[in-house]
């Protein structure tokens, strides 16, 4: 079963379209591709302009990540293949979308926004996803039901199998881009995020983290219904992890868990932005705590630092000249309620939509 509003009038509705898919990996992928055919083509256009690579070079890099994924998680490889087939888009470009963070790292492009928080007191993982304004009209909620009834709900870009989301197994994941100059040749972070959501148990989650290894430059936020949050930072060769069931965890777009080793890494052109948002988050939590859902939403809405607000209007990026970036959406994942709330756009007064898992 598939339901989608492909390329709706987002400015009028300010609601994120929902795409429902069900069945085995091939069926889910075909449904995804067919439902979002036009949006996938638009997503490819956006990343083609961002990568600034010749098509044969995109194909070469995508083939590497396809091979890595096919060896590590054949089921998701099948789903990505089927997205390409269902959409009619070039096979290598759909794979490039699913490895877009890693391919971007090769080009030197940097993302410098996203603010995340884990609240053990409420069992909520929440974040703003800040990125290119051109993606706001085509970002979707993907609702995927497996043959055994396992249920995943994830905010993602057309053609990409997953990003920020929750599962019926009581897992929630979040993402912050990190900058690292090291070669990134591991399992793509978007594939890892979806695999974690597809995991049926906490033991399966840990096994996936172990077998995926390093080879990506990203912060993966992980939380479960048992009330444990994990902040995991990756580079091409290293991983730093902090777990907490008592203290809140915060993250933006620079390394905060790795101590001296991570501090020695270059932080990229968005370092001032990231550090300002992190410091503002720390100050906000010190003043308000994170014991209430409204307080957590208040953090995501915060504009206390006018130069580098947590809830960021669309303005020209400091690291991608000529490209407007800002808060595409806010996401609140309520593990205790098995529900994810999403608000599209950078307006704190916008309406929320709720998706149950």
C-alpha positions in Angstrom: 0.0 0.0 0.0 1.4 3.4 -0.9 0.0 6.9 -0.2 1.8 10.1 -1.1 1.3 13.7 -2.1 4.2 14.0 -4.6 5.5 17.6 -4.6 2.5 19.2 -2.8 2.1 23.0 -2.3 4.2 23.0 0.9 4.2 26.7 1.3 0.4 26.6 1.5 0.0 23.4 3.7 3.2 23.4 5.7 2.7 19.7 6.2 5.2 17.0 5.3 3.9 14.4 2.9 3.5 10.9 4.1 4.6 7.9 2.0 3.3 4.5 3.3 5.0 1.4 2.0 4.7 -2.3 3.0 5.9 -5.8 2.2 9.4 -7.2 1.5 12.4 -5.1 0.6 11.7 -5.1 -3.1 8.0 -4.2 -2.6 8.8 -1.4 -0.2 11.5 0.1 -2.6 9.2 -0.1 -5.7 6.4 1.7 -3.8 8.8 4.3 -2.6 10.2 4.9 -6.0 6.8 5.0 -7.8 5.3 7.3 -5.2 8.1 9.8 -5.3 9.3 9.7 -8.9 9.2 13.4 -9.4 10.7 14.3 -6.0 13.5 11.8 -6.5 14.5 13.5 -9.8 14.4 16.8 -8.0 16.6 15.5 -5.2 19.1 14.2 -7.7 19.2 17.7 -9.4 19.9 19.3 -6.0 22.8 17.0 -5.1 24.2 17.1 -8.6 24.6 20.8 -8.1 26.0 20.3 -4.6 28.5 17.5 -5.5 29.8 19.3 -8.7 31.2 16.0 -10.0 31.2 14.5 -13.4 28.5 11.8 -13.8 31.1 9.0 -14.2 32.7 10.1 -11.0 29.4 10.0 -9.2 28.9 6.5 -10.6 32.3 5.4 -9.4 31.8 6.6 -5.9 28.3 5.4 -5.7 29.4 1.9 -6.8 31.8 1.7 -3.9 29.1 2.4 -1.4 26.7 0.1 -3.1 29.2 -2.7 -2.8 29.8 -1.9 0.9 26.1 -1.9 1.6 25.3 -5.0 -0.4 27.9 -6.9 1.7 26.8 -5.5 5.1 23.0 -5.4 4.7 21.7 -7.2 1.6 18.0 -6.4 2.4 18.5 -2.6 2.3 20.6 -3.0 -0.9 17.6 -4.7 -2.4 15.3 -1.9 -1.2 17.6 0.8 -2.7 17.8 -1.1 -6.0 14.0 -1.2 -6.1 13.7 2.5 -5.4 15.8 3.2 -8.5 13.7 0.7 -10.6 10.4 2.1 -9.3 11.3 5.7 -9.9 13.0 5.2 -13.2 15.9 7.3 -11.9 19.5 6.3 -12.8 20.6 3.4 -10.6 23.9 5.0 -9.6 22.2 8.3 -8.7 19.8 6.6 -6.3 22.8 4.9 -4.6 24.6 8.3 -4.6 21.6 9.8 -2.7 21.9 7.1 -0.1 25.6 7.9 0.3 25.2 11.6 -0.2 26.9 12.6 3.2 30.0 10.5 2.4 30.2 11.8 -1.2 29.8 15.3 0.0 32.8 14.9 2.2 34.9 14.1 -0.8 33.9 17.3 -2.5 34.7 19.5 0.6 31.1 20.6 1.0 30.2 21.2 4.6 26.9 21.2 6.5 27.1 23.3 9.7 23.6 23.0 11.2 21.4 20.6 13.3 20.8 20.7 17.1 19.9 17.5 19.0 18.9 16.6 22.6 18.3 13.4 24.5 16.1 13.7 27.6 16.2 10.6 29.9 13.6 12.2 32.2 11.0 12.2 29.4 12.5 9.4 27.2 12.4 11.9 24.3 15.0 12.2 21.5 14.5 15.5 19.6 16.3 17.5 17.0 16.1 20.2 14.3 17.2 19.1 10.9 18.8 22.1 9.2 19.9 21.9 5.6 19.3 23.3 2.1 16.0 25.2 1.7 15.5 23.6 -1.7 14.8 20.3 0.1 12.1 21.6 2.3 9.3 21.1 -0.3 10.2 17.5 -1.0 11.2 16.1 2.4 8.8 13.3 3.4 7.8 11.0 6.3 8.4 7.4 5.1 6.1 4.9 6.9 7.4 1.4 6.3 5.8 -1.9 7.5 7.8 -5.1 7.1 6.2 -8.5 6.3 6.5 -9.5 10.0 4.7 -6.3 11.1 7.8 -4.4 12.2 7.1 -0.7 11.7 9.5 2.1 10.9 8.7 5.9 10.6 11.4 8.1 9.4 11.8 11.7 8.1 13.9 11.4 5.0 14.7 12.8 1.5 13.2 11.2 -1.6 15.1 8.1 -2.7 16.9 7.8 0.7 16.0 4.8 2.8 16.2 6.6 6.2 17.3 9.4 8.4 15.8 10.6 11.7 13.1 8.2 13.0 11.6 5.6 15.3 10.6 1.9 15.2 8.1 -0.3 16.8 11.0 -2.1 18.5 11.5 1.0 20.7 14.5 2.5 18.9 14.9 6.1 17.9 17.8 7.6 15.8 19.0 11.1 15.1 21.8 12.6 13.0 24.2 15.5 13.0 26.8 16.0 10.2 30.4 16.2 11.4 33.4 17.4 9.3 36.4 15.1 9.0 39.2 15.3 6.4 39.7 11.5 6.5 38.6 9.2 3.7 35.1 7.9 4.3 34.6 4.5 2.8 32.4 2.6 5.3 28.7 1.9 5.5 26.8 5.1 4.5 25.3 6.8 7.5 21.8 7.0 6.1 22.0 3.2 5.5 23.2 2.7 9.0 20.3 4.8 10.4 17.7 2.8 8.6 19.3 -0.5 9.5 19.2 0.5 13.2 15.5 1.3 12.8 14.9 -2.1 11.1 16.6 -3.9 14.0 14.2 -6.0 16.0 16.0 -5.8 19.4 18.6 -3.9 21.4 21.0 -6.7 20.9 20.5 -6.4 17.1 21.2 -2.7 17.3 24.5 -3.2 19.1 25.6 -5.9 16.6 24.9 -3.5 13.7 27.0 -0.8 15.4 29.8 -3.2 15.9 29.8 -4.6 12.4 29.3 -1.3 10.6 32.6 0.0 12.1 33.8 3.5 11.2 34.3 5.1 7.8 31.7 7.9 8.1 31.8 11.5 9.5 28.7 11.9 11.5 27.1 12.0 14.9 24.5 9.3 15.4 22.1 9.8 18.3 20.5 6.6 19.5 17.8 6.1 22.1 15.6 3.2 23.2 12.4 2.6 25.1 14.4 1.3 28.1 15.5 4.9 28.7 19.1 4.8 27.5 20.5 7.4 25.1 23.8 7.0 23.1 25.8 9.8 21.5 28.1 8.2 18.9 30.6 10.2 16.9 32.4 8.8 13.8 35.3 9.7 11.7 36.9 7.7 8.9 39.0 5.7 11.5 37.6 6.3 14.9 34.4 6.2 17.0 33.6 7.9 20.3 30.5 6.9 22.3 28.8 8.3 25.4 25.8 6.5 26.9 23.4 8.0 29.5 20.3 6.9 31.3 20.4 9.8 33.8 21.9 13.0 32.3 20.7 14.8 29.2 22.9 14.6 26.1 23.3 17.5 23.6 25.0 17.7 20.2 25.4 20.0 17.3 28.0 19.7 14.5 31.4 19.4 16.1 33.0 16.7 18.2 32.2 16.8 21.9 32.7 13.2 23.0 36.2 12.4 21.8 38.3 14.5 24.1 41.7 15.7 22.9 41.8 13.4 19.9 38.6 14.8 18.5 39.5 18.4 19.5 42.6 18.0 17.2 40.4 17.4 14.2 39.6 20.5 12.0 36.1 21.5 12.7 35.2 23.0 9.3 33.9 26.3 8.2 30.8 26.1 10.4 32.6 25.6 13.7 31.6 29.0 15.1 27.9 28.3 14.3 28.1 24.8 15.8 29.9 25.8 19.0 27.5 28.8 19.5 24.4 26.5 19.2 26.0 23.9 21.5 26.8 26.5 24.1 23.3 28.0 23.9 21.9 24.5 24.3 23.9 23.9 27.4 22.8 27.2 28.9 19.2 26.6 28.0 19.3 23.1 29.7 21.0 24.6 32.7 18.2 27.1 33.1 15.2 25.1 32.1 16.2 21.4 32.3 14.7 18.8 30.0 12.0 17.3 32.2 9.1 18.4 30.1 8.0 18.0 26.5 7.2 21.7 26.2 10.7 22.6 27.5 12.3 20.3 24.9 10.3 21.9 22.1 11.3 25.3 23.5 14.9 24.3 23.0 14.3 23.4 19.3 12.5 26.8 18.9 15.2 28.8 20.6 16.6 32.0 18.9 18.4 33.3 22.0 21.6 33.7 19.9 20.5 36.0 17.1 23.6 35.3 15.0 23.5 31.5 15.3 19.9 30.5 16.3 19.0 27.0 17.1 15.8 27.4 15.1 17.3 29.0 12.0 15.4 31.0 9.3 16.6 30.3 5.7 19.6 32.4 5.0 22.7 32.1 2.8 25.0 29.3 4.1 28.4 30.3 5.3 29.9 27.1 3.9 27.9 26.7 0.7 28.0 30.0 -1.1 24.8 30.9 -3.0 22.8 28.2 -1.1 20.1 29.1 1.5 20.1 26.8 4.5 18.0 26.7 7.7 15.7 24.6 9.7 13.8 22.2 7.4 11.9 20.6 10.2 11.8 19.9 13.9 11.4 16.3 15.1 10.3 15.1 18.6 10.4 11.3 19.2 8.4 10.3 22.2 9.6 6.8 23.0 7.3 6.3 25.9 4.3 7.1 23.6 5.7 5.3 20.5 5.0 8.5 18.5 7.0 11.0 16.5 5.9 14.6 16.1 7.1 16.6 13.1 6.9 20.3 12.3 7.9 21.5 8.8 9.8 24.7 8.3 11.7 27.2 10.5 8.6 28.8 12.0 8.2 28.0 15.7 4.5 28.8 15.5 3.9 26.1 12.8 1.7 23.1 13.4 2.9 19.7 14.4 1.8 16.4 12.8 2.0 13.1 14.7 3.0 9.7 13.4 2.5 6.6 15.6 4.8 3.5 15.5 
